[in-house]
Amino acid sequence: MLAAIVARARETRDYESGLEAVREAGATGFKPDRSLLDRLDAASAVQLLGDAENARVYAGVCAAEAELLEALGRPEEAGRLRNRAALVEQEARALPGAGRTPDP
C-alpha cells in the first residue's frame, strides 16, 4: 500500500497529498498510537510494536514519508525519518520472526 501511495505521488507530482496519505495510513495502522511510537527511541518503539513484521511496517511508513519529504525539498526532515527507519529495522532484526520480509 505504501509503495502505491508513493508511486502515485511521483506520477502526479502531488507530494503533499502523498505525504498526507502516508501519514493517515500510519496514524491509524498502529497500536500503540503512531504519535507515541514517534516519540520513543527506536528500541522502545519496536518493543511496543511486539514483533518484527509490525516494526518493519512502521519502518516502511517512516521511509515512505522520508521519500516524499525529500521530493518536497525538506531534506533535514527526510534524513531524520530515514535514520529512524534504519534504526527501527536494525532493532526489528533482533526480534522473533525477523527473518521474514513484510509485504509493502
Rosetta blueprint (number, residue, H / E / L):
1 M L
2 L H
3 A H
4 A H
5 I H
6 V H
7 A H
8 R H
9 A H
10 R H
11 E H
12 T H
13 R L
14 D L
15 Y H
16 E H
17 S H
18 G H
19 L H
20 E H
21 A H
22 V H
23 R H
24 E H
25 A H
26 G H
27 A H
28 T H
29 G L
30 F L
31 K L
32 P L
33 D L
34 R H
35 S H
36 L H
37 L H
38 D H
39 R H
40 L L
41 D L
42 A H
43 A H
44 S H
45 A H
46 V H
47 Q H
48 L H
49 L H
50 G L
51 D L
52 A H
53 E H
54 N H
55 A H
56 R H
57 V H
58 Y H
59 A H
60 G H
61 V H
62 C H
63 A H
64 A H
65 E H
66 A H
67 E H
68 L H
69 L H
70 E H
71 A H
72 L L
73 G L
74 R L
75 P H
76 E H
77 E H
78 A H
79 G H
80 R H
81 L H
82 R H
83 N H
84 R H
85 A H
86 A H
87 L H
88 V H
89 E H
90 Q H
91 E H
92 A H
93 R L
94 A L
95 L L
96 P L
97 G L
98 A L
99 G L
100 R L
101 T L
102 P L
103 D L
104 P L
